[in-house]
Amino acid sequence: MFLRESLSVWAVAVLSTLCVTLTISRAESFDAVLGHNYSGSVSNGALDIYYFSEQANNLRNVVQVMVESNDTTLSYPVLFVVRQQQSIISWQVPYSLDKIDYNLVNRTLCPDELKSDSVIHDFYIDVSSSSNQYIHYDLIAVLKDSFLLSTNDAVDIEAAPSQPQLYLFQFDNFTSEVFIRFTSDDDICAVVAIQQVDNCPTLDSPNIGYDGVYQTMTTKAGITVDNSDYPDGFYIVIFIEALDTLCNSDAEVQSINRRRRDLSSDSRLKKLTVVVEPLVSAEVYIEAVVVSIGVFLLFYALAGVVLLVLYIKNRNAVVCYNKEEQDPILAAEAAGVVAGPAIASSDSGSYQYGTATDVPPGGPAPVHRQLDRLDHYDADSNSSIDDNDIDWLADIEHEKDVYRTKPLLCVADLSRKKHKRLSKKFKLYHWNLITIAIFYAVPVIQLVITYQKVFNTSGNEDLCYFNFWCSRPAGVLTAFNNVFSNVGFILLGLLLILLVYRRDMIHKRAMERHDKYERTCGIPKHFGLFYAIGFALMIEGIMSACYHVCPNWTNFQFDTAFMYGLAFLGMLKLYQSRHPDINPNSHAAYTLLAMIVAVAVVGVLFHEIWFWVMFTSLYLFVSIYFTCQLYFMGTVKLDLGIVKRAYMIIKTDFCCKCIRPLYFDRFVLLTTANLINWSMALYGVITMPKDFATFLLAIFIINLLLYSAFYCIMKIRTGEKIRPVALMYICASVVSWGFSLYFFQEWVTSWELSPARGREMNQNCKLLNFYDDHDIWHFLASSSMFFSFLGVLTIDDDLDKTPRDKISVF
């Protein structure tokens, strides 16, 4: 096959030569020397042939041919053909790119022998034209210095659209990977490429990407090259674009064209510096990985120390559950009779969890019950989860509008449902989340693997927005450091699940021994949402790692989808603490979250004014709807009577009591939240930020912070305390979030811009010569979320022995 192709190429060359020979009536040959300027004129039927032969000591000097002609036109150009031992290249003057003509052209000739200590430059240059008039030209061939690059040696280069530059690098025995760093002070659009040495590269822009790898460039670029891919070395090709379209978006091009009207060769002369640097050693990889994992394992060690201290502190505080200390109701039931206040029941005889009712007239009557009738306390039931057991409201639905709209609500009013059924309801959160994550992650992983394969095989490094200046490849991954830095989410998510599991087990053992404080005191303990948060934190790490396999605007939702989920679940958990009876079911919550992700996808794909108008309208409607639901404790219904009810509420609550609303605390919170959300909606529709996914995430984060701040303020205002451990977690999260946001704002690339413009933000590694600013953001963000959710887990520990009818709802 190779022989057949070679014969075909030579056949075409011979036929072309014969055709030219038949039309040539005058041919002049010149023995030429390097460094001498030759002037001549050619016309139709005339051919000038220059023969060069000179020996160079090494590959650091190769031949560069420069030609110029100011008398030519596109109709009758001057043709230059360079014939070497192993290759033929040709071009014409004027040289046309993007409808712009250049009269000065130069080319670097590839050496015929790369492994010899001495190089013989033996070649011919043929000059011809089809013009009926003689056309003048100038020609010079010179030795080009520093053609063979060495590691850590900076080379200053000048290139123009008609004057591409070519350099060679060969690996030594001690270097397996190198990083080629390109820098420039101007933002003229260029293409930098790495190509094989088997064939002389084609230095035309449309063909530059057919072999090897390439990037567009304005001020920065960087390409990592492995010795296994280029064992004989590689060529570094630098080509300057005639226009800046390839490196910029349409809006950026219009702005640049207004500033840069002159598109001549002199105005497009780009100065840049090229440095070939050895990539970091394997020891740096090992150190970075071990230190990262070690830091997060330190969290496990610190958690163990804290738990040990708490155990030592409380080991002598053993509660003796005798008849005087047990709940008198349960003690009597254990004896087979109830000899205290009658337990209020519905028509079905079910116990109302978390409430205390009056003794019926006539005094209590003995009621024989088996202890197993209290199975609704058993939070560790092994029975299967039945949808009929999840949200059975028949016993309280008819009176919820009464007790939920009281001016002063306590937790006992909103914890009337059976504990067992609520526990099953909230368990569905993490099981459904795991199911969703599996279905979501499998196609995501398949897609990003495909992205990476296309990136590796196509050579087009504009497909993915990496920080190429701190890209640490490993295996098939281009930026292993960006992927691995998400390990914190996984390890800390697992640790959070273990800590929640410990609390869950303590609670279950207390319920089994019928601890009166667990039953009737403190915030009702349901851990399903905490498990969901822990799993969501782990899944966020996996999804973020998938996104960073090949980051670009089409897959950014992989990084944000479960961030929405974490913020959403965090708000739900805070709300559930004081409103366990009116928390949504998991399928409703995740359906809403799926709709939010769908809106995010539409916002990324369709960045138009019609979308922003629709989104803003929906945003405002959702804000008002949830405001009503939160203000009236879930009693608002969307039906035909909503207008009449709204009129009566406004008339009675806001007109007759306009000085002070019925629920003042909720009114202040919701008014503040609505003002902030409406301001964000207005900002969005006016500015229309291109990064809609981040804008939507900011909405979630701000609302979570608002609710968290309100929760802490209301605890203090109602006379509750925040224990030192919880305060420590909250302070740690605030400090960690501060550093996290600082590094988050230190952009190292941006898919909002073109690939070349995004690379202008590339920065060197900041940590262990391995991690960049965004990797540090990953580490700090995972720690911040971990401390934040630990704060939510422990913030109400001060209420463990406070009766629920003494705990305020806010």
Sequence and secondary structure as in RCSB ss.txt:
>XXXX:A:sequence
MFLRESLSVWAVAVLSTLCVTLTISRAESFDAVLGHNYSGSVSNGALDIYYFSEQANNLRNVVQVMVESNDTTLS
YPVLFVVRQQQSIISWQVPYSLDKIDYNLVNRTLCPDELKSDSVIHDFYIDVSSSSNQYIHYDLIAVLKDSFLLS
TNDAVDIEAAPSQPQLYLFQFDNFTSEVFIRFTSDDDICAVVAIQQVDNCPTLDSPNIGYDGVYQTMTTKAGITV
DNSDYPDGFYIVIFIEALDTLCNSDAEVQSINRRRRDLSSDSRLKKLTVVVEPLVSAEVYIEAVVVSIGVFLLFY
ALAGVVLLVLYIKNRNAVVCYNKEEQDPILAAEAAGVVAGPAIASSDSGSYQYGTATDVPPGGPAPVHRQLDRLD
HYDADSNSSIDDNDIDWLADIEHEKDVYRTKPLLCVADLSRKKHKRLSKKFKLYHWNLITIAIFYAVPVIQLVIT
YQKVFNTSGNEDLCYFNFWCSRPAGVLTAFNNVFSNVGFILLGLLLILLVYRRDMIHKRAMERHDKYERTCGIPK
HFGLFYAIGFALMIEGIMSACYHVCPNWTNFQFDTAFMYGLAFLGMLKLYQSRHPDINPNSHAAYTLLAMIVAVA
VVGVLFHEIWFWVMFTSLYLFVSIYFTCQLYFMGTVKLDLGIVKRAYMIIKTDFCCKCIRPLYFDRFVLLTTANL
INWSMALYGVITMPKDFATFLLAIFIINLLLYSAFYCIMKIRTGEKIRPVALMYICASVVSWGFSLYFFQEWVTS
WELSPARGREMNQNCKLLNFYDDHDIWHFLASSSMFFSFLGVLTIDDDLDKTPRDKISVF
>XXXX:A:secstr
 HHHHHHHHHHHHHHHHHHHHHH SEEEEEEE TT EEEEEE TTEEEEEEEEEEESSTT EEEEEEE SS  SS
S EEEEEE SS EEEEEESEEETTEEESEEEEE   S SS SSEEEEEEEEEEE  SS EEEEEEEEEETT EE 
BT  EEEEEBTTB EEEEE   TT SEEEEEEEESS   EEEEEEESSS    SGGGGGGSSEEEEESSEEEEEE
ETTT TT EEEEEEE SSSGGGS HHHHHHHHHH    STTTT EEEEEEEEE   HHHHHHHHHHHHHHHHHHH
HHHHHHHHHHHHHHTT      TTTS HHHHHHHHT   SS   B TT  B TT      TT        GGGGG
GG TT  S   GGGT   TTTGGGHHHHTT SS BGGGG  S HHHHHHHHHHHHHHHHHHHHHHHHHHHHHHHH
HHHHHHHH BTTSS   GGG   BTTBS HHHHHTTHHHHHHHHHHHHHHHHHHHHHHHHHHTT HHHHHBSS  
  HHHHHHHHHHHHHHHHHHHHTTS  TTSTHHHHHHHHHHHHHHHHHHHHHH GGG   HHHHHHHHHHHHHHH
HHHHH  SHHHHHHHHHHHHHHHHHHHHHHHTTT    STTHHHHHHHHIIIIIITT SS SSHHHHHHHHHHHH
HHHHHHHHHHHH  S HHHHHHHHHHHHHHHHHHHHHHHHHHTT    HHHHHHHHHHHHHHHHHHHHHTS S  
TTS HHHHHTT     BTTTB HHHHHHHHHHHHHHHHHHHHHHTTGGGTTSBGGGSB  
